[in-house]
Each structure stands twice: as structure tokens, then as C-alpha cells.
Amino acid sequence: MTPVPFQKSSEHIAHFFGNVTHDVAVVLGSGLGGFTRHIGDKEILRTSDIPDYPRSTVAGHSGELVSAAVGKKRILVFSGRSHYYETASTLNASVTAIVSHALGIPRIVLTNAAGILNESFYPGDLMVIKDQINLTFRNVLSEIGSPVQSLHPVYSPELAKLAFAAAEDCSVNLKSGVYVGLTGPSYETPAEVRAFQKLGGDAVGMSTVHEALYARASGLEVLGISCLTNYSTGITSQPLSHEEVTEIGNRVDERFTRLITRFVDLL
């Protein structure tokens, strides 16, 4: 029998939080970690204290799990994630979805910082992911021996509708688009950006696609939200940097918090 991925991690997390039931998991991308400052009634578990749990080495990923009340709901927040390029493991890159499934959480919100491919979008925009293009040329489902299956749609149309309703309620301008997932850690070249645009991509990043596939295959409802932090290479002459990514994330912190809080209220 294939061992259950991160079973010890999941059992430790469940025990630490008293086996509480969570309504939704939220994964915070680069620069979006400030969300946890705005929620109360919370318990915090450092990922460094979780057995067998992969560590993130990327700035802006604090390495915490936060169980908190938002209105009448309970959420589990992953403040940071492990990227494929850090360990070359799609399982490590999917640990947030794997743990969420193991804990019986029915839905997951995957957020990320992403570069802009669609030139009608602007830095600081928030984009609901309506579909993805996995250009990592890896699939986490093959690593767990999953049979061939259809996962369409990967991202839940019902959760997307709730996200847009939440955005309208709290006066947040929300875009919609296709996310292109790469392995990283290098940023894309101008030629690659042109290719991704022709493929129909609206934003590009180095996370999310493996988590989304695992979550969807496991029966979770998936919502994806990208914080668009910069124009991709070649669209402008501005050089790319991770500092810019985290700075834009910090700038949208208040809008992002309003959006997620209202979204959770509507569940």
C-alpha cells in the first residue's frame, strides 16, 4: 500500500489544534502574510515544529499555520508554502492541499504573487484564477500513483462566484484570468512571456498548480487568487525582483483582507 503523504504532519497539526473542524483552508502567497495580523481568536503553529513538514526558504513566507475564527467560520491559514524549486518535489509543493485533505477541510483558497502577462491588468490587481496552464512538466498525481482522470474544472465556478460577490460587497476590483505555473526559481525571459501570452495566459508564477491538482483530485473545492505584483519581463523595461513582489503584496494587504474575510462570511 502506498503510504499516505505527510501523515505524521497531519496528525500533529490535528492534535495541536484540538481536532477542531475547519470550514476552509487559506494558503498565503508571497507578500500576503499580513492577512493573519487582522484575524483574532487564533492559535499559531510553527511549521518548524511539525514532523516531516517541508520548510519554505523564501522571503515573505513566515512558516506558520494559523487556526482562527472569522465570523462564524473557522479557517486554517498556511502562512507560506514550499515551492517546487526548493526541493524538486511536487509532493512538498502540494503539502498544503495534502494536509487540508487529511484534516477533512472541504475547500481551499490558494493565493499567490504573480507576474502580469495580460497588459490590460495592473500591478496591485487581484485576479481570480479561472484555469491554469501547468508548464512545470510535472504532475503531483503521478507521484502518488493516481489513475488517469478528468479534473475539469480545476477551480470551482461556485467559489469564484462567491469571490466576486464578496468583492462587490466590499468594493474590491477583482479580475479573472488564466494562471501559468512554472518551476522557477528564475524569472521568465521576454521570449517566454510572448509564448505564454499566445497560449492564453494572463498571469505567471512559481506555485499553486500542484496544490490545485492535488486538492481537486482529492475532492476539495478550489479557489485561486493571484496578487498581480509586476509586469513580466519584456513588457516594460523595469527589472524584476522579489522585493517588488513583497512590496506590492503589502500594499494590497487591506483590500485582500477585506475580500477574504467577506468571502469566508459568504460560505
N, C-alpha and C positions, 0 to 999 in steps of 0.2 A: 504493500500500500504506500502511495506517495505521501510523505509527511506533510502535515498542514504547515504552510509558511508562517513563521513568526507566532507560533502557538504560545511559546513561553512569554513573548512580549504581550500578546493579547490577554493572557491570563493575569499577568502582573498589572496591566492597566485596569482591567475589570476589578480586580481586588482592591487596588489603590483607591478607586473612585466608589467603592462600596457597591459594585454591581448595579449602579444606577442606570436607568433606561434613558438613552439619548434620542431625541427626535431627528437630529440632523448632525452630520459632521461637516466642518468647515476647514479647508486647507488654505493657509495664508501664503501667498507668493511673496517674492522679494519686495520689500518696502511697505507691505501691508500689515506687518506685525503689530502696528499700533492699535488695531481693532480690539485687542484684548484689554487695553487700558480703559476702554469705555464700557466694559461689562462688569457687573457686580456678582455677588454670591458665587464666587469662583474658587475652585481648587486647582493647584498647579502641580504638574508632574514633569520633572526634567527628563528629557529623553536619555541623558547620560546615566540615569538611574534605572532604565528599563533593560532587562536582559535581552541580548541578541538584537537590539534595535539599532538600525543604521544611523550614523551621525551625519549631520549636514555641516559642511565646512564653509558654506557660502555666507558672505556678509548679508545681514538683513533677515537671516533665518535663526531665530533665537534658540530653537531646540527645546520647545516646551509643548506639553499637552495641557489644555485648559478645559475643565468641565465647568460650565456656567449656566445660569438661568437667564433666559431672555424672554421677558414676559412670562407666559405660562408654559413655555417650552424649555427643554434642556438641550444644550448643544455641546459637542466635543470639538474643540478647536485645536488643530495641528498648526502650531506657530512655526512654520518651516517644514521643509521636506528634503529628502535625499534625491539628488539628480543622477541620471544615468551616468554622466561623465565622471561622477565622483567615485563610483565603484564598479562601473561596467556591468551592472546587474539590473535587469528590468524588474526583478522582484523587489530589490531595495528601492527602486524608483516608484514602486507601487505600494509601498508599505502602508501608507495612509488608507488606501482603499482596502487592503487586506485586513488591517486591524478593524476598520469600520464594519466590514462584513462579519468578522469574527465576533464582534460585540453586538451584532444584531441591529445595527443602525440602518434604517431603511433608505436613507437618501444622503447624498454627499454634494457639497459645493466645492468645486475645485477652482481656486483663483491663481492667477499668475501675473507676472510682469511680462509684457510682450512688446516687440518692435512693430512698428506700423508698416504694413505693405499697401494698404488702401489709402491713397493720397487724399481722399476726402475726409479722413479721420485726423484727429489732432492729439498731440501729447496731453495726457491727463484725461482722455476719454475712457469710459468704461464700456466694455463690449461683451455681450452675451455670446458665448460660443454656440453656434447652431450646428457645426460639424467640424471635423478635424481631418487633416492630412498627415499621416504618420510617416515622416521621412527619416526616422531613425533606423529603418530597415531592421527593426527588432520588434517582436511581439511577445508580451509577457505571457500570453496564453499558451504559447509553445513551450515556455519554460515550466509550466505546471501540467503539461500533457493534456491540454483541453482538446476535445474533438472540434472538428470544423463546425462553425455555427454562424448564424447571422446576428449581428448586434445592432442592426439599424432599427431605430435611431440610437446612436450612442448617447446623445444628450436629450434629456426629456423635454418634449414640447410643452408638457403641462407645467413643469417647473419654470421653463422660460417665460410662459405666460404670467406666472406668479411674479417673476422677477420684474417684468415690465409693468405689472400692476403696482408693485412696490415702488418702482422708480417714479411712476406717475404720482403716487400718494405723497412721496417725499421730495418731489421736484428735482429729481436726478435725471439728467440726459443720458440715455442708455442706447448704445449702438448694438448691432448684431452682425456677426461675421464668421468666417472660417479660420480656424487656428491651424498653423503649420508647426508641427513638432519636430525639432532637430535634436541630435545628441549633444551638441556643444563640445567643449566649452568655448570654442572660438565663435565670434560673431560671423554672420553670413557675408559673402562677398557681393559686390554690385551685380555681377552676372547671376548669382544665385537668387538675389532679390527679384530680378527681372523674370527669372524662371518661375519663382513662387507666385508672382503676380499673375502670370499666364496660366498657372494651374488653378487659379481661383482663390488664392489665399488672401486674407485681409490682415492677419497678424501672425507673427512668428516668434517662437520661444523655445526653451530647452527643457520643458517639463510637461506634465499634465496628460499626455496621450496614453501613457502606460496605465496611470491611475484610472483614467476614464474607461479604458478597455476592461481592466480587471473588475472595476465596480459594476459596469453594465453587465458583464458576463456572470457576475455573482448575484444579479437581481436588484442591485441598488438603482434608484433613480439618480440621475447625474445632472447637475447644473454646472456650467463652466462660465467663469467671468474673467476676462483679461483686463488688466490695467495697462493701457497703451502709454508707454513711457517715452518713446523716441521714434523718429523716422529711421527706417532701416538703411543700411549702408548704400550710398549712391543716390538716395532720394534727395538728400541735402549734403552739404559739404561738412556738416558737423560730425566730429569724431565720436564714436560710441564709447561709453564707459559704464561700469556697474554703479558708479557713484551717481550718475544721472538717473539710472533706473530707480535707485532707492530714494533719491530726492523727489522725483515725481510721485512715487508711491506715498511718501509723507505728505505731499501736497493734496492728494485726493483722500486722505485719511478720513476726514469728516464726512464727505459725501459717501464714501464706501461704507462707513459705519452706519449711516442712516439707511442706506439701501439694504444691507444685510439684516439689520435689526427689523426693519419693516417686512422684509421677505420672510423671516422666521415667524413673525407675528401672523402672517397670512397662511402659513402651513396648516 
